[in-house]
Amino acid sequence: MRIDLNSDLGEGFGRWELGDDEALLDVVTSANVACGFHAGDPGVMRRTCEAAAARGVSVGAHTGYRDLAGFGRRFVDVPPGELTDDVLYQLGALRQFAETAGTRVGYIKPHGALYNAIVHHEDQARAVVRAVLDFDPELPVLGLPGSAWLRLADEAGLPVVHEVFADRAYTPEGTLVSRRSPGAVLHDPAEVAERCVRMAAEGEIVALDGTVVPVRAESICVHGDSPGAVRMAVAVRAALDEAGVTVAPFAEPGGAAPGNGASGASGPVAG
């Protein structure tokens, strides 16, 4: 049994800090680094990449809508072509900071409202896939199993990685319960750790209504901005280790990625 443990990091901005990135980087194996559109700024991006590289943690691009005020958690009905360019811009910015820190952009994981939108929004999912193909046609993509995003990425030949969430409630359909709903976010480290072991070892999770839902878990996300995030991440890592689950990144960190930034190398996007 092997699984990756990821967290959303680098989500401060200017003088404002969010979460304890340094402590989380001692626990997780992949860092989803905000790229300046929903959070983060050049200084934060540089420091987060340097801290991840120093620990051998993989760096991923956490790309979102252009929505600093809403922390990227509001849907934006952006035209597909514009969304492609926005995502490509964010990927390029993070690539420079990652390479300067001696590492690389190892994968992409959309953030917040964009992540949720491309579960079903075909046009936006296709737009994000096109951005990834323009950036690097071999870049792994991280997302929700069963989403349009992963389906279109797979059809376009991109490596697909299935993600589950440690501290988010699930619907019987295997999607995330809206943050606006009661019980959407879990806060008990022991409960969260137990469900993570079950997802990794048995491939299932209990939905909010008690339904047992099969899941394909290749990476577990522990949110860095949740209350007690570090304590929760430590509990999850300890439980996985104790259960004999190997915790390791799916994208190897460090070095220049072959083909990274191959402008114009995109093929046709499925659909």
C-alpha positions in Angstrom: 0.0 0.0 0.0 1.3 3.4 -1.0 -0.2 6.8 -1.0 0.7 10.5 -1.3 -0.2 13.1 1.3 -0.7 16.6 0.0 -1.7 20.0 1.4 -2.6 23.4 0.1 0.3 25.7 1.0 1.7 29.2 0.2 -1.7 30.8 0.7 -0.5 33.9 2.5 -0.4 37.3 0.8 1.8 40.2 1.6 1.8 40.7 5.4 -1.0 38.2 5.9 -0.1 34.6 6.7 -2.4 31.6 6.5 -1.5 28.3 8.2 1.8 26.9 9.3 3.5 25.9 6.1 6.8 25.0 7.7 5.3 22.5 10.1 3.1 20.9 7.4 6.0 20.5 5.0 7.6 18.3 7.7 4.6 15.9 7.4 3.2 16.0 3.8 4.9 14.6 0.7 3.4 17.0 -1.9 2.8 20.8 -1.6 0.0 22.4 -3.7 1.5 25.9 -4.0 -0.9 28.8 -4.6 0.1 30.7 -7.8 -1.0 34.2 -7.1 -4.6 34.2 -8.4 -6.5 33.0 -5.3 -3.7 33.5 -2.8 0.1 33.8 -2.7 2.4 36.4 -4.1 5.9 36.2 -5.7 7.7 36.3 -2.3 5.4 33.7 -0.8 5.7 31.4 -3.9 9.6 31.6 -3.7 9.7 30.9 0.0 7.3 28.0 -0.3 9.2 26.4 -3.2 12.5 26.8 -1.3 11.0 25.2 1.9 9.5 22.3 -0.1 12.7 21.7 -2.0 14.8 21.7 1.2 12.6 18.8 2.5 12.3 16.8 -0.7 8.6 17.6 -0.9 7.1 17.6 -4.4 5.8 21.0 -5.7 2.4 21.2 -7.5 0.7 24.2 -9.0 -2.5 25.1 -7.1 -4.2 27.1 -9.9 -7.4 29.0 -9.4 -9.8 31.7 -10.6 -8.6 35.3 -10.5 -10.3 35.9 -7.2 -8.1 37.1 -4.4 -11.0 38.7 -2.5 -13.0 35.4 -2.5 -10.0 33.2 -1.9 -10.9 31.4 -5.2 -14.0 29.9 -3.7 -16.4 31.7 -5.9 -17.3 30.4 -9.4 -16.3 32.7 -12.2 -17.9 32.3 -15.6 -14.7 33.0 -17.4 -14.5 32.3 -21.2 -12.6 29.0 -21.9 -9.8 30.7 -23.8 -9.2 33.2 -21.0 -9.3 30.4 -18.5 -6.6 28.5 -20.5 -4.4 31.6 -20.5 -5.0 32.3 -16.8 -4.0 28.7 -15.8 -1.0 28.7 -18.2 0.2 32.0 -16.7 0.1 30.6 -13.1 1.9 27.4 -14.2 4.7 29.5 -15.8 5.1 31.7 -12.7 5.4 28.8 -10.4 7.8 27.0 -12.7 10.3 29.8 -12.5 10.2 29.9 -8.7 10.4 26.1 -8.5 13.4 25.9 -10.8 15.1 28.8 -8.9 14.7 26.7 -5.7 16.3 23.7 -7.4 13.0 21.7 -7.9 10.3 21.6 -10.5 6.5 21.8 -10.9 5.6 18.1 -10.6 1.9 18.2 -11.1 -1.2 20.5 -11.1 -4.2 20.6 -8.8 -6.9 23.2 -9.4 -8.1 25.1 -6.4 -11.4 25.8 -4.7 -14.3 26.8 -7.0 -12.3 25.9 -10.1 -11.7 22.4 -8.7 -15.4 21.9 -8.0 -16.5 23.5 -11.3 -14.5 21.2 -13.5 -16.0 18.1 -11.9 -19.0 18.7 -14.2 -18.3 21.9 -16.3 -17.0 20.4 -19.5 -15.9 23.6 -21.2 -13.9 24.8 -18.2 -12.4 21.4 -17.7 -11.4 21.3 -21.3 -9.8 24.8 -21.0 -7.7 23.7 -18.0 -6.6 20.5 -19.8 -5.5 22.7 -22.8 -3.4 24.9 -20.5 -1.7 21.8 -19.1 -0.9 20.4 -22.6 0.5 23.8 -23.6 2.7 23.8 -20.5 3.9 20.2 -20.4 2.0 17.3 -22.1 3.5 14.9 -19.5 2.5 16.8 -16.4 0.4 14.7 -13.9 -3.0 16.1 -13.0 -4.6 15.7 -9.6 -8.3 15.7 -9.1 -11.6 14.1 -8.0 -12.3 10.6 -9.3 -15.2 10.6 -11.7 -14.7 14.3 -12.7 -14.9 15.7 -16.2 -11.4 17.1 -15.5 -9.7 13.8 -15.0 -11.7 12.1 -17.8 -10.7 14.8 -20.4 -7.1 14.8 -19.1 -6.9 11.1 -19.5 -8.3 11.2 -23.0 -5.7 13.9 -23.9 -2.9 11.6 -22.7 -2.1 13.4 -19.4 -1.1 11.2 -16.4 -4.1 11.2 -14.0 -3.9 10.9 -10.2 -7.0 10.4 -8.1 -7.4 12.4 -4.9 -9.4 12.0 -1.7 -9.9 14.5 1.1 -9.0 13.8 4.7 -11.2 16.4 6.3 -14.1 16.9 3.9 -17.5 15.1 4.0 -18.6 13.2 0.9 -22.0 12.7 -0.7 -23.4 9.2 -1.6 -22.3 10.1 -5.2 -18.7 10.4 -4.2 -18.5 14.2 -4.5 -17.7 16.7 -1.8 -20.4 18.1 0.4 -20.6 21.9 -0.1 -18.8 24.0 2.5 -22.0 25.8 3.1 -23.7 22.6 4.5 -23.5 21.5 8.1 -20.9 18.8 8.7 -19.0 19.6 5.4 -15.6 19.9 7.2 -14.4 17.4 9.8 -12.3 18.6 12.8 -11.6 15.5 15.0 -8.0 14.3 14.2 -8.7 10.7 15.4 -11.8 10.4 13.2 -10.0 11.9 10.2 -7.0 9.6 10.7 -9.2 6.5 10.8 -11.1 7.4 7.6 -7.8 8.1 5.8 -6.5 4.6 6.7 -9.8 3.1 5.4 -9.5 5.1 2.2 -5.9 4.1 1.6 -6.2 0.4 2.7 -9.7 -0.5 1.8 -10.7 2.0 -1.0 -13.9 3.2 0.7 -15.3 6.1 2.6 -18.5 6.6 4.6 -20.6 9.4 3.1 -22.5 12.0 5.2 -25.7 9.9 5.1 -23.8 6.7 6.2 -23.5 5.2 2.7 -20.3 3.3 2.1 -18.8 4.8 -1.1 -15.9 3.2 -3.0 -13.0 5.6 -3.7 -9.8 5.4 -5.7 -7.2 6.9 -3.4 -3.8 7.8 -4.7 -3.3 11.1 -2.8 -4.9 12.4 0.3 -5.4 16.1 0.9 -5.2 17.6 4.3 -6.2 21.3 4.1 -3.5 23.6 5.5 -6.0 26.4 6.3 -8.2 24.3 8.6 -8.2 24.8 12.4 -5.7 22.4 13.9 -4.3 21.5 10.4 -0.9 20.5 11.7 -2.2 18.3 14.5 -4.6 16.7 12.0 -1.8 16.1 9.4 0.4 14.6 12.1 -2.4 12.2 13.2 -3.1 11.1 9.6 0.6 10.5 8.8 1.1 8.5 12.1 -2.0 6.4 11.4 -1.0 5.6 7.9 2.5 4.7 9.0 1.1 2.4 11.8 -1.2 0.7 9.3 1.8 -0.1 7.0 0.9 2.3 4.3 3.9 3.8 2.5 3.5 7.6 2.4 5.4 8.9 -0.6 5.0 11.5 -3.4 3.5 10.4 -6.7 5.6 13.0 -8.5 9.4 12.8 -7.8 10.7 16.2 -6.6 13.8 18.0 -7.8 15.6 18.5 -11.1 14.4 20.0 -14.4 11.4 18.2 -15.8 11.9 16.8 -19.3 9.6 18.6 -21.7 8.6 21.1 -19.1 7.4 24.3 -20.9 7.2 22.7 -24.3 5.2 25.6 -25.9 2.8 24.6 -28.6 3.3 20.9 -27.9 -0.4 20.4 -27.1 -2.4 17.7 -28.9 -6.2 17.7 -29.4 -8.3 17.9 -26.3 -10.9 15.2 -26.1 -14.5 16.1 -26.4 
